[in-house]
Amino acid sequence: MTLTKADLADLLFDKVGLNKREAKDMVEAFFEEIRSALETGDAVKLSGFGNFQLRDKPQRPGRNPKTGEEIPISARRVVTFHASQKLKGLVEIHYAKQQQRRTDK
Amino acid sequence: MTKSELIAKLTDRYPQLVAKDAELAVKTILDAMGKSLAQGRRIEIRGFGSFDLNYRPPRTGRNPKSGSKVEVPEKFVPHFKAGKELRERVDALL
């Protein structure tokens, strides 16, 4: 049970009234705009959900775990996500409710 | 890029749609993603990444101001893992 692009497109069809084609394109465009911004080095801040930030990592020594051979891990730029307080709160509330249900049984 | 800038970009992309639709679409998508995680349901977006919940066991923390001990209960926190396309594109221009 995983949420996918198809589920999101169905929601846009139901709630926004886009047709199937538009809904599918809109979901694709939503993620593409975020990818494009991050690609150009621009962080993405979605209030109430969270922030996507970029982190530049320097080169560091690594090891091939199979052969034990030392190989440098090259410098790279990676994406990190920081959930907003609101999202963290939502996730915790759900967990607390689940626990409550368990102890009620 | 902020949420309103994202809405503006989507509005430019779809001139045939009403501006309100792009705004409602963005809110609907983010709301659905938040609710999904809040229900413990993971999210998987091919080429973008996946959102999961990570377990944090209970621990004894400290109030940094007073130094007194506080019991922090176990909890789940959202975690994002970038997908292949996003990972490669972000790193490509470096």
N, CA and C atoms of all chains as a GROMACS GRO file, in nm:
protein
  597
    1MET      N    1   0.083  -0.120   0.000
    1MET     CA    2   0.000   0.000   0.000
    1MET      C    3   0.087   0.126   0.000
    2THR      N    4   0.121   0.170  -0.119
    2THR     CA    5   0.210   0.285  -0.133
    2THR      C    6   0.140   0.393  -0.213
    3LEU      N    7   0.162   0.519  -0.177
    3LEU     CA    8   0.105   0.629  -0.256
    3LEU      C    9   0.194   0.654  -0.378
    4THR      N   10   0.134   0.657  -0.496
    4THR     CA   11   0.211   0.674  -0.620
    4THR      C   12   0.157   0.791  -0.702
    5LYS      N   13   0.224   0.818  -0.815
    5LYS     CA   14   0.179   0.926  -0.903
    5LYS      C   15   0.038   0.901  -0.954
    6ALA      N   16   0.005   0.774  -0.978
    6ALA     CA   17  -0.130   0.740  -1.027
    6ALA      C   18  -0.236   0.778  -0.924
    7ASP      N   19  -0.207   0.755  -0.795
    7ASP     CA   20  -0.302   0.793  -0.689
    7ASP      C   21  -0.321   0.944  -0.685
    8LEU      N   22  -0.210   1.017  -0.701
    8LEU     CA   23  -0.216   1.163  -0.697
    8LEU      C   24  -0.296   1.216  -0.817
    9ALA      N   25  -0.276   1.155  -0.934
    9ALA     CA   26  -0.350   1.197  -1.053
    9ALA      C   27  -0.500   1.172  -1.033
   10ASP      N   28  -0.537   1.060  -0.972
   10ASP     CA   29  -0.678   1.031  -0.944
   10ASP      C   30  -0.739   1.140  -0.855
   11LEU      N   31  -0.660   1.185  -0.757
   11LEU     CA   32  -0.709   1.289  -0.666
   11LEU      C   33  -0.733   1.421  -0.740
   12LEU      N   34  -0.642   1.455  -0.833
   12LEU     CA   35  -0.658   1.579  -0.909
   12LEU      C   36  -0.780   1.570  -0.999
   13PHE      N   37  -0.808   1.451  -1.047
   13PHE     CA   38  -0.928   1.428  -1.129
   13PHE      C   39  -1.052   1.449  -1.042
   14ASP      N   40  -1.054   1.388  -0.924
   14ASP     CA   41  -1.170   1.396  -0.833
   14ASP      C   42  -1.190   1.533  -0.771
   15LYS      N   43  -1.079   1.591  -0.720
   15LYS     CA   44  -1.093   1.711  -0.638
   15LYS      C   45  -1.077   1.842  -0.714
   16VAL      N   46  -0.992   1.841  -0.820
   16VAL     CA   47  -0.967   1.967  -0.891
   16VAL      C   48  -1.049   1.972  -1.020
   17GLY      N   49  -1.093   1.855  -1.065
   17GLY     CA   50  -1.174   1.850  -1.185
   17GLY      C   51  -1.094   1.856  -1.314
   18LEU      N   52  -0.963   1.825  -1.305
   18LEU     CA   53  -0.883   1.815  -1.428
   18LEU      C   54  -0.925   1.685  -1.498
   19ASN      N   55  -0.910   1.680  -1.631
   19ASN     CA   56  -0.938   1.553  -1.696
   19ASN      C   57  -0.820   1.459  -1.673
   20LYS      N   58  -0.836   1.333  -1.708
   20LYS     CA   59  -0.735   1.231  -1.675
   20LYS      C   60  -0.596   1.268  -1.727
   21ARG      N   61  -0.595   1.316  -1.852
   21ARG     CA   62  -0.469   1.353  -1.918
   21ARG      C   63  -0.402   1.470  -1.844
   22GLU      N   64  -0.483   1.575  -1.817
   22GLU     CA   65  -0.430   1.693  -1.746
   22GLU      C   66  -0.381   1.657  -1.607
   23ALA      N   67  -0.456   1.570  -1.540
   23ALA     CA   68  -0.420   1.532  -1.404
   23ALA      C   69  -0.285   1.461  -1.402
   24LYS      N   70  -0.265   1.370  -1.498
   24LYS     CA   71  -0.140   1.295  -1.507
   24LYS      C   72  -0.024   1.390  -1.538
   25ASP      N   73  -0.047   1.483  -1.633
   25ASP     CA   74   0.056   1.581  -1.670
   25ASP      C   75   0.089   1.673  -1.552
   26MET      N   76  -0.012   1.715  -1.478
   26MET     CA   77   0.008   1.808  -1.367
   26MET      C   78   0.094   1.743  -1.258
   27VAL      N   79   0.070   1.616  -1.229
   27VAL     CA   80   0.149   1.547  -1.128
   27VAL      C   81   0.294   1.538  -1.174
   28GLU      N   82   0.312   1.504  -1.302
   28GLU     CA   83   0.446   1.494  -1.359
   28GLU      C   84   0.517   1.630  -1.351
   29ALA      N   85   0.443   1.738  -1.388
   29ALA     CA   86   0.500   1.873  -1.389
   29ALA      C   87   0.536   1.920  -1.248
   30PHE      N   88   0.453   1.884  -1.152
   30PHE     CA   89   0.477   1.920  -1.012
   30PHE      C   90   0.615   1.870  -0.968
   31PHE      N   91   0.643   1.743  -0.992
   31PHE     CA   92   0.772   1.688  -0.950
   31PHE      C   93   0.886   1.736  -1.040
   32GLU      N   94   0.856   1.761  -1.168
   32GLU     CA   95   0.960   1.810  -1.259
   32GLU      C   96   1.004   1.951  -1.220
   33GLU      N   97   0.911   2.037  -1.180
   33GLU     CA   98   0.948   2.173  -1.138
   33GLU      C   99   1.038   2.168  -1.014
   34ILE      N  100   1.010   2.077  -0.923
   34ILE     CA  101   1.094   2.065  -0.804
   34ILE      C  102   1.233   2.013  -0.843
   35ARG      N  103   1.236   1.912  -0.931
   35ARG     CA  104   1.365   1.860  -0.978
   35ARG      C  105   1.445   1.970  -1.047
   36SER      N  106   1.381   2.048  -1.134
   36SER     CA  107   1.451   2.154  -1.209
   36SER      C  108   1.511   2.257  -1.114
   37ALA      N  109   1.433   2.297  -1.014
   37ALA     CA  110   1.484   2.397  -0.918
   37ALA      C  111   1.607   2.341  -0.847
   38LEU      N  112   1.597   2.216  -0.800
   38LEU     CA  113   1.708   2.156  -0.727
   38LEU      C  114   1.829   2.138  -0.818
   39GLU      N  115   1.802   2.105  -0.945
   39GLU     CA  116   1.909   2.086  -1.042
   39GLU      C  117   1.992   2.214  -1.059
   40THR      N  118   1.924   2.329  -1.054
   40THR     CA  119   1.996   2.456  -1.071
   40THR      C  120   2.055   2.506  -0.939
   41GLY      N  121   2.043   2.426  -0.834
   41GLY     CA  122   2.105   2.463  -0.707
   41GLY      C  123   2.013   2.543  -0.617
   42ASP      N  124   1.885   2.550  -0.654
   42ASP     CA  125   1.787   2.627  -0.577
   42ASP      C  126   1.714   2.533  -0.480
   43ALA      N  127   1.715   2.566  -0.351
   43ALA     CA  128   1.643   2.485  -0.253
   43ALA      C  129   1.493   2.507  -0.271
   44VAL      N  130   1.412   2.409  -0.231
   44VAL     CA  131   1.267   2.418  -0.248
   44VAL      C  132   1.201   2.413  -0.111
   45LYS      N  133   1.121   2.516  -0.081
   45LYS     CA  134   1.056   2.525   0.050
   45LYS      C  135   0.906   2.518   0.034
   46LEU      N  136   0.848   2.409   0.079
   46LEU     CA  137   0.703   2.391   0.068
   46LEU      C  138   0.644   2.400   0.207
   47SER      N  139   0.592   2.519   0.240
   47SER     CA  140   0.548   2.542   0.377
   47SER      C  141   0.437   2.445   0.415
   48GLY      N  142   0.446   2.392   0.536
   48GLY     CA  143   0.350   2.295   0.584
   48GLY      C  144   0.389   2.152   0.550
   49PHE      N  145   0.483   2.136   0.457
   49PHE     CA  146   0.527   2.001   0.419
   49PHE      C  147   0.673   1.979   0.456
   50GLY      N  148   0.761   2.058   0.395
   50GLY     CA  149   0.902   2.046   0.430
   50GLY      C  150   0.991   2.114   0.328
   51ASN      N  151   1.120   2.113   0.354
   51ASN     CA  152   1.218   2.177   0.266
   51ASN      C  153   1.311   2.074   0.203
   52PHE      N  154   1.337   2.094   0.073
   52PHE     CA  155   1.439   2.015   0.005
   52PHE      C  156   1.562   2.104  -0.007
   53GLN      N  157   1.672   2.058   0.050
   53GLN     CA  158   1.794   2.138   0.045
   53GLN      C  159   1.905   2.063  -0.025
   54LEU      N  160   2.009   2.138  -0.061
   54LEU     CA  161   2.123   2.076  -0.130
   54LEU      C  162   2.242   2.081  -0.039
   55ARG      N  163   2.319   1.975  -0.047
   55ARG     CA  164   2.436   1.966   0.039
   55ARG      C  165   2.555   1.925  -0.046
   56ASP      N  166   2.663   2.004  -0.041
   56ASP     CA  167   2.783   1.968  -0.116
   56ASP      C  168   2.875   1.888  -0.027
   57LYS      N  169   2.905   1.766  -0.071
   57LYS     CA  170   2.990   1.680   0.011
   57LYS      C  171   3.129   1.671  -0.049
   58PRO      N  172   3.231   1.688   0.032
   58PRO     CA  173   3.368   1.679  -0.021
   58PRO      C  174   3.405   1.534  -0.052
   59GLN      N  175   3.512   1.518  -0.128
   59GLN     CA  176   3.561   1.382  -0.155
   59GLN      C  177   3.603   1.318  -0.023
   60ARG      N  178   3.580   1.187  -0.009
   60ARG     CA  179   3.626   1.119   0.113
   60ARG      C  180   3.675   0.979   0.076
   61PRO      N  181   3.762   0.924   0.159
   61PRO     CA  182   3.815   0.791   0.126
   61PRO      C  183   3.708   0.684   0.146
   62GLY      N  184   3.700   0.591   0.056
   62GLY     CA  185   3.606   0.480   0.068
   62GLY      C  186   3.678   0.349   0.046
   63ARG      N  187   3.602   0.242   0.050
   63ARG     CA  188   3.663   0.110   0.036
   63ARG      C  189   3.566   0.021  -0.038
   64ASN      N  190   3.615  -0.059  -0.127
   64ASN     CA  191   3.531  -0.161  -0.189
   64ASN      C  192   3.512  -0.271  -0.085
   65PRO      N  193   3.388  -0.289  -0.036
   65PRO     CA  194   3.370  -0.384   0.074
   65PRO      C  195   3.404  -0.528   0.034
   66LYS      N  196   3.399  -0.557  -0.093
   66LYS     CA  197   3.430  -0.695  -0.138
   66LYS      C  198   3.579  -0.721  -0.139
   67THR      N  199   3.653  -0.630  -0.202
   67THR     CA  200   3.797  -0.654  -0.220
   67THR      C  201   3.881  -0.585  -0.113
   68GLY      N  202   3.823  -0.489  -0.042
   68GLY     CA  203   3.900  -0.416   0.058
   68GLY      C  204   3.987  -0.308  -0.004
   69GLU      N  205   3.976  -0.296  -0.135
   69GLU     CA  206   4.059  -0.198  -0.207
   69GLU      C  207   4.014  -0.056  -0.175
   70GLU      N  208   4.108   0.035  -0.150
   70GLU     CA  209   4.072   0.174  -0.120
   70GLU      C  210   4.045   0.251  -0.246
   71ILE      N  211   3.927   0.317  -0.252
   71ILE     CA  212   3.895   0.402  -0.366
   71ILE      C  213   3.829   0.530  -0.312
   72PRO      N  214   3.868   0.646  -0.366
   72PRO     CA  215   3.807   0.770  -0.316
   72PRO      C  216   3.661   0.780  -0.360
   73ILE      N  217   3.573   0.829  -0.272
   73ILE     CA  218   3.434   0.860  -0.307
   73ILE      C  219   3.436   1.006  -0.348
   74SER      N  220   3.399   1.032  -0.474
   74SER     CA  221   3.415   1.166  -0.530
   74SER      C  222   3.325   1.269  -0.461
   75ALA      N  223   3.363   1.396  -0.472
   75ALA     CA  224   3.282   1.506  -0.420
   75ALA      C  225   3.148   1.503  -0.492
   76ARG      N  226   3.040   1.531  -0.422
   76ARG     CA  227   2.909   1.528  -0.486
   76ARG      C  228   2.810   1.622  -0.420
   77ARG      N  229   2.704   1.649  -0.494
   77ARG     CA  230   2.595   1.730  -0.438
   77ARG      C  231   2.475   1.639  -0.417
   78VAL      N  232   2.418   1.643  -0.297
   78VAL     CA  233   2.305   1.555  -0.266
   78VAL      C  234   2.185   1.637  -0.216
   79VAL      N  235   2.066   1.577  -0.229
   79VAL     CA  236   1.943   1.641  -0.183
   79VAL      C  237   1.908   1.589  -0.043
   80THR      N  238   1.875   1.681   0.048
   80THR     CA  239   1.826   1.637   0.179
   80THR      C  240   1.686   1.696   0.199
   81PHE      N  241   1.603   1.623   0.271
   81PHE     CA  242   1.466   1.669   0.298
   81PHE      C  243   1.449   1.688   0.447
   82HIS      N  244   1.396   1.803   0.485
   82HIS     CA  245   1.365   1.829   0.626
   82HIS      C  246   1.215   1.849   0.639
   83ALA      N  247   1.150   1.757   0.705
   83ALA     CA  248   1.005   1.767   0.723
   83ALA      C  249   0.972   1.887   0.809
   84SER      N  250   0.860   1.953   0.779
   84SER     CA  251   0.818   2.068   0.860
   84SER      C  252   0.768   2.020   0.995
   85GLN      N  253   0.759   2.113   1.091
   85GLN     CA  254   0.705   2.078   1.223
   85GLN      C  255   0.564   2.022   1.208
   86LYS      N  256   0.490   2.078   1.112
   86LYS     CA  257   0.352   2.033   1.092
   86LYS      C  258   0.348   1.886   1.049
   87LEU      N  259   0.432   1.850   0.951
   87LEU     CA  260   0.435   1.711   0.904
   87LEU      C  261   0.483   1.617   1.014
   88LYS      N  262   0.587   1.658   1.085
   88LYS     CA  263   0.638   1.574   1.196
   88LYS      C  264   0.527   1.552   1.299
   89GLY      N  265   0.453   1.661   1.326
   89GLY     CA  266   0.343   1.654   1.422
   89GLY      C  267   0.235   1.556   1.378
   90LEU      N  268   0.198   1.565   1.248
   90LEU     CA  269   0.095   1.476   1.194
   90LEU      C  270   0.136   1.330   1.211
   91VAL      N  271   0.262   1.301   1.182
   91VAL     CA  272   0.312   1.164   1.190
   91VAL      C  273   0.312   1.116   1.335
   92GLU      N  274   0.347   1.203   1.429
   92GLU     CA  275   0.350   1.164   1.571
   92GLU      C  276   0.210   1.143   1.627
   93ILE      N  277   0.116   1.230   1.587
   93ILE     CA  278  -0.021   1.216   1.635
   93ILE      C  279  -0.078   1.081   1.594
   94HIS      N  280  -0.052   1.044   1.470
   94HIS     CA  281  -0.102   0.916   1.422
   94HIS      C  282  -0.045   0.801   1.504
   95TYR      N  283   0.084   0.811   1.533
   95TYR     CA  284   0.149   0.705   1.609
   95TYR      C  285   0.088   0.696   1.749
   96ALA      N  286   0.066   0.813   1.811
   96ALA     CA  287   0.009   0.816   1.946
   96ALA      C  288  -0.130   0.752   1.945
   97LYS      N  289  -0.211   0.782   1.840
   97LYS     CA  290  -0.346   0.724   1.830
   97LYS      C  291  -0.340   0.573   1.818
   98GLN      N  292  -0.244   0.526   1.740
   98GLN     CA  293  -0.228   0.382   1.720
   98GLN      C  294  -0.197   0.313   1.853
   99GLN      N  295  -0.108   0.376   1.929
   99GLN     CA  296  -0.070   0.321   2.059
   99GLN      C  297  -0.191   0.315   2.151
  100GLN      N  298  -0.271   0.424   2.145
  100GLN     CA  299  -0.391   0.434   2.228
  100GLN      C  300  -0.485   0.318   2.197
  101ARG      N  301  -0.504   0.294   2.066
  101ARG     CA  302  -0.593   0.186   2.023
  101ARG      C  303  -0.543   0.052   2.074
  102ARG      N  304  -0.411   0.035   2.070
  102ARG     CA  305  -0.351  -0.091   2.113
  102ARG      C  306  -0.374  -0.115   2.263
  103THR      N  307  -0.362  -0.006   2.342
  103THR     CA  308  -0.377  -0.025   2.487
  103THR      C  309  -0.525  -0.039   2.524
  104ASP      N  310  -0.616   0.016   2.438
  104ASP     CA  311  -0.759   0.005   2.465
  104ASP      C  312  -0.811  -0.137   2.448
  105LYS      N  313  -0.743  -0.213   2.363
  105LYS     CA  314  -0.790  -0.348   2.330
  105LYS      C  315  -0.779  -0.445   2.447
  106MET      N  316   1.302   2.803  -0.420
  106MET     CA  317   1.168   2.810  -0.476
  106MET      C  318   1.066   2.782  -0.364
  107THR      N  319   0.969   2.868  -0.354
  107THR     CA  320   0.865   2.850  -0.252
  107THR      C  321   0.740   2.789  -0.314
  108LYS      N  322   0.642   2.760  -0.228
  108LYS     CA  323   0.519   2.699  -0.278
  108LYS      C  324   0.450   2.792  -0.379
  109SER      N  325   0.448   2.923  -0.348
  109SER     CA  326   0.380   3.016  -0.441
  109SER      C  327   0.455   3.027  -0.574
  110GLU      N  328   0.590   3.017  -0.570
  110GLU     CA  329   0.667   3.019  -0.696
  110GLU      C  330   0.641   2.892  -0.778
  111LEU      N  331   0.626   2.780  -0.707
  111LEU     CA  332   0.595   2.654  -0.775
  111LEU      C  333   0.458   2.664  -0.843
  112ILE      N  334   0.361   2.722  -0.773
  112ILE     CA  335   0.227   2.740  -0.830
  112ILE      C  336   0.235   2.829  -0.954
  113ALA      N  337   0.316   2.938  -0.945
  113ALA     CA  338   0.330   3.030  -1.059
  113ALA      C  339   0.389   2.958  -1.180
  114LYS      N  340   0.490   2.871  -1.156
  114LYS     CA  341   0.552   2.797  -1.268
  114LYS      C  342   0.452   2.704  -1.334
  115LEU      N  343   0.371   2.638  -1.253
  115LEU     CA  344   0.271   2.545  -1.308
  115LEU      C  345   0.163   2.621  -1.384
  116THR      N  346   0.131   2.740  -1.335
  116THR     CA  347   0.030   2.823  -1.404
  116THR      C  348   0.083   2.864  -1.542
  117ASP      N  349   0.212   2.901  -1.548
  117ASP     CA  350   0.274   2.939  -1.676
  117ASP      C  351   0.275   2.821  -1.773
  118ARG      N  352   0.296   2.703  -1.719
  118ARG     CA  353   0.307   2.582  -1.798
  118ARG      C  354   0.174   2.543  -1.859
  119TYR      N  355   0.067   2.571  -1.786
  119TYR     CA  356  -0.067   2.533  -1.833
  119TYR      C  357  -0.157   2.655  -1.849
  120PRO      N  358  -0.131   2.738  -1.952
  120PRO     CA  359  -0.210   2.860  -1.969
  120PRO      C  360  -0.359   2.829  -1.991
  121GLN      N  361  -0.388   2.709  -2.037
  121GLN     CA  362  -0.530   2.676  -2.063
  121GLN      C  363  -0.608   2.651  -1.934
  122LEU      N  364  -0.534   2.626  -1.824
  122LEU     CA  365  -0.602   2.603  -1.697
  122LEU      C  366  -0.621   2.735  -1.622
  123VAL      N  367  -0.718   2.738  -1.536
  123VAL     CA  368  -0.740   2.856  -1.452
  123VAL      C  369  -0.629   2.856  -1.346
  124ALA      N  370  -0.581   2.977  -1.311
  124ALA     CA  371  -0.472   2.987  -1.214
  124ALA      C  372  -0.508   2.917  -1.084
  125LYS      N  373  -0.633   2.927  -1.045
  125LYS     CA  374  -0.678   2.863  -0.922
  125LYS      C  375  -0.657   2.711  -0.924
  126ASP      N  376  -0.666   2.652  -1.043
  126ASP     CA  377  -0.650   2.507  -1.055
  126ASP      C  378  -0.510   2.462  -1.018
  127ALA      N  379  -0.408   2.537  -1.061
  127ALA     CA  380  -0.269   2.501  -1.029
  127ALA      C  381  -0.249   2.511  -0.879
  128GLU      N  382  -0.307   2.614  -0.820
  128GLU     CA  383  -0.295   2.633  -0.676
  128GLU      C  384  -0.362   2.517  -0.601
  129LEU      N  385  -0.483   2.484  -0.645
  129LEU     CA  386  -0.557   2.375  -0.581
  129LEU      C  387  -0.485   2.241  -0.602
  130ALA      N  388  -0.424   2.224  -0.720
  130ALA     CA  389  -0.352   2.100  -0.750
  130ALA      C  390  -0.233   2.083  -0.655
  131VAL      N  391  -0.155   2.191  -0.638
  131VAL     CA  392  -0.038   2.184  -0.550
  131VAL      C  393  -0.082   2.152  -0.407
  132LYS      N  394  -0.187   2.220  -0.362
  132LYS     CA  395  -0.234   2.195  -0.226
  132LYS      C  396  -0.287   2.054  -0.210
  133THR      N  397  -0.358   2.006  -0.312
  133THR     CA  398  -0.413   1.870  -0.307
  133THR      C  399  -0.302   1.766  -0.300
  134ILE      N  400  -0.198   1.786  -0.383
  134ILE     CA  401  -0.086   1.690  -0.384
  134ILE      C  402  -0.014   1.688  -0.249
  135LEU      N  403   0.020   1.807  -0.198
  135LEU     CA  404   0.095   1.813  -0.071
  135LEU      C  405   0.011   1.760   0.045
  136ASP      N  406  -0.118   1.791   0.042
  136ASP     CA  407  -0.208   1.743   0.147
  136ASP      C  408  -0.215   1.591   0.146
  137ALA      N  409  -0.226   1.533   0.026
  137ALA     CA  410  -0.235   1.387   0.013
  137ALA      C  411  -0.105   1.321   0.058
  138MET      N  412   0.008   1.384   0.026
  138MET     CA  413   0.137   1.327   0.066
  138MET      C  414   0.151   1.331   0.219
  139GLY      N  415   0.112   1.443   0.278
  139GLY     CA  416   0.118   1.456   0.425
  139GLY      C  417   0.028   1.355   0.493
  140LYS      N  418  -0.095   1.342   0.443
  140LYS     CA  419  -0.190   1.248   0.503
  140LYS      C  420  -0.142   1.105   0.490
  141SER      N  421  -0.084   1.075   0.375
  141SER     CA  422  -0.033   0.940   0.351
  141SER      C  423   0.071   0.904   0.457
  142LEU      N  424   0.169   0.992   0.476
  142LEU     CA  425   0.274   0.966   0.576
  142LEU      C  426   0.215   0.961   0.717
  143ALA      N  427   0.117   1.048   0.743
  143ALA     CA  428   0.056   1.052   0.875
  143ALA      C  429  -0.016   0.921   0.905
  144GLN      N  430  -0.055   0.848   0.800
  144GLN     CA  431  -0.120   0.718   0.820
  144GLN      C  432  -0.020   0.603   0.814
  145GLY      N  433   0.106   0.638   0.806
  145GLY     CA  434   0.208   0.533   0.801
  145GLY      C  435   0.220   0.470   0.663
  146ARG      N  436   0.166   0.539   0.562
  146ARG     CA  437   0.169   0.486   0.426
  146ARG      C  438   0.283   0.552   0.350
  147ARG      N  439   0.374   0.474   0.297
  147ARG     CA  440   0.489   0.533   0.229
  147ARG      C  441   0.452   0.589   0.093
  148ILE      N  442   0.541   0.675   0.038
  148ILE     CA  443   0.516   0.739  -0.092
  148ILE      C  444   0.631   0.702  -0.184
  149GLU      N  445   0.597   0.664  -0.307
  149GLU     CA  446   0.704   0.631  -0.401
  149GLU      C  447   0.677   0.700  -0.534
  150ILE      N  448   0.764   0.796  -0.570
  150ILE     CA  449   0.751   0.870  -0.694
  150ILE      C  450   0.870   0.837  -0.782
  151ARG      N  451   0.846   0.756  -0.886
  151ARG     CA  452   0.954   0.713  -0.976
  151ARG      C  453   1.030   0.834  -1.032
  152GLY      N  454   1.162   0.833  -1.023
  152GLY     CA  455   1.244   0.940  -1.079
  152GLY      C  456   1.260   1.060  -0.986
  153PHE      N  457   1.180   1.062  -0.880
  153PHE     CA  458   1.190   1.173  -0.784
  153PHE      C  459   1.247   1.123  -0.652
  154GLY      N  460   1.176   1.027  -0.592
  154GLY     CA  461   1.226   0.971  -0.466
  154GLY      C  462   1.115   0.907  -0.387
  155SER      N  463   1.148   0.860  -0.268
  155SER     CA  464   1.048   0.796  -0.183
  155SER      C  465   1.051   0.857  -0.043
  156PHE      N  466   0.934   0.858   0.018
  156PHE     CA  467   0.920   0.906   0.156
  156PHE      C  468   0.878   0.789   0.242
  157ASP      N  469   0.950   0.768   0.350
  157ASP     CA  470   0.920   0.660   0.443
  157ASP      C  471   0.916   0.717   0.584
  158LEU      N  472   0.880   0.632   0.679
  158LEU     CA  473   0.891   0.673   0.818
  158LEU      C  474   1.004   0.594   0.883
  159ASN      N  475   1.087   0.665   0.957
  159ASN     CA  476   1.194   0.598   1.031
  159ASN      C  477   1.159   0.594   1.180
  160TYR      N  478   1.188   0.482   1.242
  160TYR     CA  479   1.158   0.464   1.384
  160TYR      C  480   1.267   0.526   1.471
  161ARG      N  481   1.227   0.598   1.574
  161ARG     CA  482   1.322   0.651   1.673
  161ARG      C  483   1.285   0.589   1.807
  162PRO      N  484   1.372   0.508   1.866
  162PRO     CA  485   1.342   0.445   1.995
  162PRO      C  486   1.332   0.548   2.107
  163PRO      N  487   1.268   0.513   2.219
  163PRO     CA  488   1.260   0.607   2.331
  163PRO      C  489   1.400   0.634   2.386
  164ARG      N  490   1.420   0.755   2.435
  164ARG     CA  491   1.553   0.787   2.488
  164ARG      C  492   1.538   0.889   2.601
  165THR      N  493   1.643   0.901   2.680
  165THR     CA  494   1.644   1.003   2.784
  165THR      C  495   1.717   1.123   2.730
  166GLY      N  496   1.645   1.232   2.713
  166GLY     CA  497   1.708   1.353   2.664
  166GLY      C  498   1.730   1.449   2.778
  167ARG      N  499   1.785   1.564   2.743
  167ARG     CA  500   1.804   1.665   2.846
  167ARG      C  501   1.750   1.797   2.798
  168ASN      N  502   1.689   1.869   2.889
  168ASN     CA  503   1.649   2.005   2.859
  168ASN      C  504   1.777   2.088   2.853
  169PRO      N  505   1.809   2.142   2.735
  169PRO     CA  506   1.937   2.212   2.720
  169PRO      C  507   1.948   2.335   2.811
  170LYS      N  508   1.834   2.392   2.849
  170LYS     CA  509   1.837   2.511   2.933
  170LYS      C  510   1.864   2.476   3.080
  171SER      N  511   1.781   2.386   3.133
  171SER     CA  512   1.792   2.356   3.276
  171SER      C  513   1.883   2.237   3.305
  172GLY      N  514   1.910   2.155   3.203
  172GLY     CA  515   1.994   2.038   3.224
  172GLY      C  516   1.918   1.920   3.284
  173SER      N  517   1.786   1.938   3.311
  173SER     CA  518   1.710   1.828   3.371
  173SER      C  519   1.679   1.720   3.268
  174LYS      N  520   1.666   1.596   3.317
  174LYS     CA  521   1.639   1.483   3.228
  174LYS      C  522   1.494   1.483   3.182
  175VAL      N  523   1.473   1.448   3.056
  175VAL     CA  524   1.336   1.434   3.003
  175VAL      C  525   1.327   1.302   2.929
  176GLU      N  526   1.221   1.226   2.954
  176GLU     CA  527   1.200   1.102   2.879
  176GLU      C  528   1.136   1.137   2.744
  177VAL      N  529   1.206   1.103   2.636
  177VAL     CA  530   1.150   1.127   2.503
  177VAL      C  531   1.091   0.994   2.455
  178PRO      N  532   0.958   0.989   2.430
  178PRO     CA  533   0.898   0.862   2.389
  178PRO      C  534   0.941   0.820   2.250
  179GLU      N  535   0.921   0.692   2.218
  179GLU     CA  536   0.953   0.645   2.083
  179GLU      C  537   0.863   0.715   1.983
  180LYS      N  538   0.911   0.730   1.860
  180LYS     CA  539   0.827   0.797   1.759
  180LYS      C  540   0.874   0.761   1.619
  181PHE      N  541   0.796   0.805   1.522
  181PHE     CA  542   0.834   0.788   1.382
  181PHE      C  543   0.861   0.925   1.321
  182VAL      N  544   0.963   0.936   1.237
  182VAL     CA  545   0.992   1.062   1.170
  182VAL      C  546   0.998   1.039   1.018
  183PRO      N  547   0.950   1.138   0.940
  183PRO     CA  548   0.953   1.124   0.794
  183PRO      C  549   1.097   1.122   0.741
  184HIS      N  550   1.119   1.040   0.638
  184HIS     CA  551   1.252   1.032   0.576
  184HIS      C  552   1.238   1.028   0.424
  185PHE      N  553   1.321   1.108   0.355
  185PHE     CA  554   1.317   1.111   0.208
  185PHE      C  555   1.445   1.052   0.150
  186LYS      N  556   1.428   0.970   0.046
  186LYS     CA  557   1.545   0.917  -0.024
  186LYS      C  558   1.529   0.957  -0.170
  187ALA      N  559   1.625   1.033  -0.223
  187ALA     CA  560   1.617   1.080  -0.362
  187ALA      C  561   1.623   0.963  -0.458
  188GLY      N  562   1.544   0.970  -0.565
  188GLY     CA  563   1.545   0.868  -0.669
  188GLY      C  564   1.661   0.890  -0.765
  189LYS      N  565   1.681   0.793  -0.854
  189LYS     CA  566   1.797   0.793  -0.941
  189LYS      C  567   1.805   0.921  -1.027
  190GLU      N  568   1.695   0.955  -1.095
  190GLU     CA  569   1.700   1.070  -1.185
  190GLU      C  570   1.732   1.199  -1.108
  191LEU      N  571   1.667   1.220  -0.995
  191LEU     CA  572   1.692   1.341  -0.915
  191LEU      C  573   1.837   1.344  -0.868
  192ARG      N  574   1.884   1.229  -0.819
  192ARG     CA  575   2.021   1.220  -0.768
  192ARG      C  576   2.122   1.257  -0.877
  193GLU      N  577   2.099   1.202  -0.996
  193GLU     CA  578   2.194   1.225  -1.105
  193GLU      C  579   2.188   1.368  -1.158
  194ARG      N  580   2.068   1.423  -1.168
  194ARG     CA  581   2.055   1.559  -1.223
  194ARG      C  582   2.114   1.663  -1.129
  195VAL      N  583   2.094   1.646  -1.001
  195VAL     CA  584   2.144   1.741  -0.902
  195VAL      C  585   2.296   1.742  -0.900
  196ASP      N  586   2.354   1.626  -0.925
  196ASP     CA  587   2.498   1.611  -0.918
  196ASP      C  588   2.567   1.648  -1.050
  197ALA      N  589   2.489   1.648  -1.160
  197ALA     CA  590   2.547   1.660  -1.294
  197ALA      C  591   2.616   1.794  -1.319
  198LEU      N  592   2.559   1.903  -1.267
  198LEU     CA  593   2.612   2.035  -1.301
  198LEU      C  594   2.729   2.077  -1.211
  199LEU      N  595   2.759   1.991  -1.116
  199LEU     CA  596   2.863   2.027  -1.019
  199LEU      C  597   3.001   2.029  -1.082
   0.00000   0.00000   0.00000
